[in-house]
Amino acid sequence: MAEQKIGQLLDTIGVTADLDEGDMPVDAIVILKVVKADGSPSLVKGRSESLDWITALGMTTAAQTIENSGFIDVTDDD
C-alpha cells in the first residue's frame, strides 16, 4: 500500500467541515472506510504531516466523545 495525498479524494466524496470566517485549520485526522478490490471493507487513517501522536490521541478522543454524546458548544446557545 502506498501513501498518497487525499485532498482531492475528500472533495470527490463530499467531505465538509463547519468553519467560521477567520478559522485556521492546523491539523487533521481522517478516517476512511475503504472497500478493497475483493469487496471487503477496511478502515484507513490519514493525518496531517505536523500532527503529533498526543494531539492525534486527544483529537480522536474528543471526536468520539462528541459523536457518542452529542456535545453542544455552550457559546452557540445564544
PASEBA-1860 file (N, C-alpha, C; in nm, 3 decimals):
! residues 78
1> MAEQKIGQ> 0.085/-0.117/0.000/0.000/0.000/0.000/0.090/0.124/0.000 ~ 0.065/0.217/-0.089/0.146/0.338/-0.099/0.069/0.458/-0.043 ~ 0.138/0.541/0.033/0.075/0.663/0.083/0.051/0.758/-0.033 ~ -0.062/0.830/-0.026/-0.094/0.927/-0.130/-0.172/1.043/-0.071 ~ -0.161/1.158/-0.132/-0.237/1.276/-0.090/-0.384/1.249/-0.116 ~ -0.473/1.293/-0.025/-0.614/1.258/-0.039/-0.707/1.379/-0.043 ~ -0.652/1.500/-0.053/-0.737/1.620/-0.057/-0.843/1.615/-0.164 ~ -0.803/1.582/-0.287/-0.897/1.576/-0.398/-0.998/1.463/-0.377
9> LLDTIGVT> -0.953/1.351/-0.321/-1.044/1.240/-0.291/-1.151/1.283/-0.192 ~ -1.111/1.357/-0.087/-1.209/1.405/0.011/-1.310/1.499/-0.054 ~ -1.263/1.583/-0.146/-1.355/1.670/-0.221/-1.453/1.587/-0.303 ~ -1.402/1.483/-0.367/-1.484/1.398/-0.454/-1.595/1.328/-0.376 ~ -1.566/1.283/-0.254/-1.671/1.214/-0.178/-1.753/1.309/-0.092 ~ -1.728/1.441/-0.105/-1.814/1.541/-0.041/-1.786/1.569/0.105 ~ -1.663/1.554/0.150/-1.629/1.583/0.290/-1.633/1.734/0.311 ~ -1.703/1.777/0.416/-1.711/1.919/0.451/-1.681/1.936/0.600
17> ADLDEGDM> -1.654/2.059/0.639/-1.634/2.092/0.780/-1.700/2.227/0.807 ~ -1.749/2.245/0.928/-1.815/2.369/0.968/-1.710/2.465/1.022 ~ -1.663/2.557/0.939/-1.560/2.653/0.977/-1.616/2.794/0.969 ~ -1.577/2.878/1.063/-1.615/3.018/1.062/-1.510/3.100/0.990 ~ -1.549/3.218/0.943/-1.456/3.312/0.880/-1.340/3.338/0.975 ~ -1.219/3.327/0.926/-1.101/3.351/1.008/-1.046/3.229/1.079 ~ -1.121/3.117/1.080/-1.070/2.994/1.140/-0.949/2.945/1.059 ~ -0.850/2.892/1.128/-0.729/2.845/1.061/-0.703/2.699/1.099
25> PVDAIVIL> -0.745/2.606/1.015/-0.716/2.465/1.043/-0.566/2.441/1.047 ~ -0.520/2.366/1.147/-0.376/2.342/1.161/-0.339/2.194/1.159 ~ -0.430/2.105/1.192/-0.404/1.961/1.191/-0.531/1.888/1.152 ~ -0.516/1.766/1.105/-0.633/1.686/1.067/-0.604/1.538/1.085 ~ -0.710/1.467/1.122/-0.711/1.321/1.122/-0.828/1.283/1.031 ~ -0.805/1.189/0.943/-0.910/1.144/0.852/-0.922/0.993/0.868 ~ -1.045/0.947/0.889/-1.071/0.803/0.895/-1.158/0.770/0.775 ~ -1.108/0.682/0.690/-1.179/0.645/0.568/-1.226/0.501/0.573
33> KVVKADGS> -1.350/0.479/0.533/-1.397/0.342/0.509/-1.366/0.313/0.363 ~ -1.293/0.206/0.340/-1.249/0.170/0.206/-1.303/0.031/0.174 ~ -1.350/0.012/0.053/-1.388/-0.121/0.006/-1.273/-0.171/-0.080 ~ -1.212/-0.279/-0.037/-1.098/-0.337/-0.107/-1.143/-0.401/-0.240 ~ -1.048/-0.432/-0.325/-1.078/-0.491/-0.456/-1.157/-0.621/-0.444 ~ -1.136/-0.695/-0.333/-1.210/-0.821/-0.315/-1.348/-0.800/-0.252 ~ -1.386/-0.672/-0.228/-1.517/-0.640/-0.173/-1.521/-0.629/-0.022 ~ -1.411/-0.655/0.046/-1.410/-0.648/0.192/-1.390/-0.502/0.239
41> PSLVKGRS> -1.461/-0.464/0.345/-1.446/-0.329/0.397/-1.321/-0.318/0.486 ~ -1.266/-0.198/0.490/-1.147/-0.174/0.570/-1.148/-0.030/0.619 ~ -1.078/-0.001/0.727/-1.060/0.135/0.774/-0.916/0.177/0.750 ~ -0.899/0.302/0.706/-0.768/0.359/0.682/-0.763/0.494/0.750 ~ -0.652/0.523/0.818/-0.637/0.651/0.888/-0.530/0.734/0.818 ~ -0.562/0.861/0.798/-0.466/0.956/0.745/-0.449/1.070/0.844 ~ -0.341/1.146/0.830/-0.318/1.257/0.921/-0.230/1.361/0.854 ~ -0.238/1.481/0.906/-0.154/1.588/0.854/-0.010/1.566/0.899
49> ESLDWITA> 0.084/1.621/0.822/0.226/1.597/0.848/0.272/1.643/0.987 ~ 0.219/1.755/1.034/0.268/1.812/1.159/0.200/1.755/1.283 ~ 0.102/1.667/1.266/0.025/1.614/1.379/0.109/1.517/1.463 ~ 0.127/1.551/1.592/0.200/1.461/1.681/0.102/1.361/1.744 ~ 0.157/1.254/1.801/0.073/1.145/1.850/-0.018/1.186/1.965 ~ 0.029/1.273/2.051/-0.053/1.309/2.167/-0.171/1.398/2.126 ~ -0.148/1.486/2.029/-0.259/1.568/1.978/-0.356/1.479/1.900 ~ -0.304/1.384/1.823/-0.390/1.291/1.750/-0.479/1.212/1.846
57> LGMTTAAQ> -0.421/1.165/1.955/-0.498/1.091/2.055/-0.606/1.180/2.116 ~ -0.571/1.302/2.151/-0.668/1.396/2.208/-0.781/1.428/2.111 ~ -0.746/1.452/1.984/-0.848/1.482/1.883/-0.941/1.363/1.862 ~ -0.885/1.243/1.858/-0.965/1.122/1.840/-1.058/1.100/1.958 ~ -1.007/1.119/2.078/-1.089/1.103/2.199/-1.201/1.207/2.202 ~ -1.169/1.332/2.170/-1.271/1.437/2.168/-1.376/1.408/2.062 ~ -1.334/1.364/1.944/-1.429/1.332/1.837/-1.522/1.218/1.878 ~ -1.467/1.116/1.945/-1.550/1.005/1.990/-1.651/1.052/2.094
65> TIENSGFI> -1.609/1.138/2.184/-1.699/1.191/2.286/-1.812/1.271/2.221 ~ -1.777/1.354/2.124/-1.878/1.434/2.054/-1.976/1.343/1.980 ~ -1.925/1.243/1.909/-2.011/1.152/1.834/-2.102/1.071/1.927 ~ -2.051/1.030/2.043/-2.129/0.947/2.135/-2.232/1.025/2.216 ~ -2.201/1.150/2.249/-2.288/1.222/2.342/-2.359/1.342/2.283 ~ -2.331/1.378/2.160/-2.395/1.495/2.102/-2.351/1.623/2.171 ~ -2.222/1.637/2.199/-2.165/1.756/2.264/-2.220/1.883/2.202 ~ -2.259/1.978/2.287/-2.308/2.107/2.240/-2.219/2.216/2.293
73> DVTDDD> -2.167/2.301/2.205/-2.084/2.414/2.245/-2.174/2.520/2.307 ~ -2.160/2.547/2.436/-2.248/2.640/2.507/-2.237/2.782/2.452 ~ -2.128/2.816/2.385/-2.117/2.951/2.328/-2.211/2.968/2.210 ~ -2.261/2.859/2.153/-2.355/2.866/2.039/-2.500/2.869/2.083 ~ -2.529/2.868/2.214/-2.666/2.863/2.264/-2.738/2.997/2.263 ~ -2.673/3.103/2.221/-2.735/3.236/2.226/-2.860/3.248/2.144
END
